[in-house]
């Protein structure tokens, strides 16, 4: 993750880390299934935007999840040396959550 990462509502790297930690504390088993990815490379080949659908599930580790949500995600990337860094992340609910 880039030092200058920006997420929704000005979220920084620490905020994104805390959001992920909260999900793992709430659910013993967290799953992610990604849909097809659309990658758009900038003309300089050092920046990219990646769009995809993500289905997130959480539960107590039993066969069926207690919670499931579908999101549309857009991420920004920058090539630094030989590694891609996440510079931005936005997501919005794409479907109804399952209680």
C-alpha positions as CSV (number, residue, x, y, z in Angstrom):
1,X,0.0,0.0,0.0
2,X,1.4,3.4,-1.0
3,X,2.4,5.9,1.7
4,X,-0.1,8.4,0.2
5,X,-3.0,5.9,0.0
6,X,-6.5,7.5,0.0
7,X,-9.7,5.6,0.5
8,X,-13.4,6.6,0.9
9,X,-14.0,9.8,2.9
10,X,-10.3,10.5,3.1
11,X,-9.4,7.1,4.7
12,X,-5.7,6.6,5.0
13,X,-3.5,3.5,5.3
14,X,-4.2,3.2,9.0
15,X,-8.0,3.5,8.5
16,X,-8.0,0.8,5.9
17,X,-5.9,-1.5,8.1
18,X,-8.4,-0.9,11.0
19,X,-11.4,-1.6,8.7
20,X,-9.9,-5.0,7.7
21,X,-9.0,-5.8,11.3
22,X,-12.5,-5.1,12.5
23,X,-13.9,-7.6,9.9
24,X,-11.5,-10.3,11.1
25,X,-12.3,-9.6,14.7
26,X,-16.1,-9.8,14.0
27,X,-16.0,-13.0,12.0
28,X,-13.8,-16.1,12.5
29,X,-14.0,-16.9,8.8
30,X,-13.8,-14.2,6.2
31,X,-14.0,-15.0,2.5
32,X,-13.6,-13.0,-0.7
33,X,-14.6,-14.0,-4.2
34,X,-13.5,-11.6,-7.0
35,X,-15.5,-11.1,-10.2
36,X,-13.9,-10.3,-13.6
37,X,-11.4,-7.5,-13.5
38,X,-11.2,-4.6,-15.9
39,X,-7.6,-3.2,-16.0
40,X,-7.0,0.2,-17.6
41,X,-3.4,1.2,-18.0
42,X,-2.4,4.8,-18.2
43,X,-0.3,6.0,-21.2
44,X,2.8,6.1,-19.1
45,X,2.4,2.4,-18.1
46,X,3.2,3.3,-14.5
47,X,-0.4,3.9,-13.4
48,X,-3.4,1.6,-13.6
49,X,-7.1,1.5,-12.6
50,X,-8.6,-1.9,-11.8
51,X,-12.4,-2.3,-11.4
52,X,-14.0,-5.5,-10.2
53,X,-16.9,-7.0,-8.2
54,X,-16.1,-8.5,-4.8
55,X,-18.4,-10.8,-2.8
56,X,-17.4,-10.8,0.9
57,X,-18.6,-13.4,3.4
58,X,-18.2,-13.7,7.1
59,X,-19.2,-16.3,9.7
60,X,-18.1,-18.5,12.5
61,X,-16.4,-21.0,10.3
62,X,-19.4,-23.2,9.6
63,X,-20.4,-24.2,6.1
64,X,-22.7,-21.3,5.5
65,X,-21.7,-17.7,6.1
66,X,-23.7,-15.5,8.5
67,X,-23.2,-12.5,6.4
68,X,-22.6,-11.8,2.7
69,X,-22.3,-8.6,0.7
70,X,-21.5,-7.7,-2.9
71,X,-19.4,-4.6,-3.8
72,X,-18.3,-2.8,-6.9
73,X,-14.6,-1.8,-6.3
74,X,-12.3,0.6,-8.1
75,X,-8.6,0.6,-7.2
76,X,-5.8,2.9,-8.3
77,X,-2.2,1.5,-8.7
78,X,1.2,3.0,-9.3
79,X,4.4,1.2,-10.4
80,X,7.3,2.0,-8.1
81,X,10.6,0.3,-9.0
82,X,9.4,-3.2,-9.8
83,X,6.4,-3.3,-7.5
84,X,2.8,-2.1,-7.8
85,X,1.5,0.0,-4.9
86,X,-2.2,0.5,-4.1
87,X,-2.8,4.3,-4.2
88,X,-6.6,4.5,-3.9
89,X,-9.6,2.3,-3.2
90,X,-13.3,3.0,-3.5
91,X,-16.2,0.6,-3.1
92,X,-20.0,0.8,-3.1
93,X,-22.6,-1.8,-2.3
94,X,-23.8,-3.6,-5.4
95,X,-26.5,-5.7,-3.8
96,X,-28.4,-6.5,-0.7
97,X,-26.6,-7.8,2.4
98,X,-27.8,-11.1,3.8
99,X,-28.5,-10.9,7.5
